[in-house]
Amino acid sequence: MNVSLTKELERVVENKVKSGLYNNASEVVRDALRRTFCAPPEIDLEQDTPELAALVREGVDSRHTMHKDGDIQKILATVRFRAGK
């Protein structure tokens, strides 16, 4: 099967191959077609998983604490210490 692409789409395909994510143009086109036509339908959190939607809303609405430089390293050190590593 041969497919004609616009110059713009050819550049997109070429750039994807150059990025190293794909070995050739055929892989790019196959992946694009799979993502377009074979992808599962979008999930509607409110309708499909209301419990998860409620948790997401709770997280968005909650207050958060700004971290200072080094906080993450301290947390990781504590976790590693507790894990015995």
Helices and strands as residue ranges (DSSP letters): H 7-18, H 25-37, H 45-48, H 50-61, H 71-83
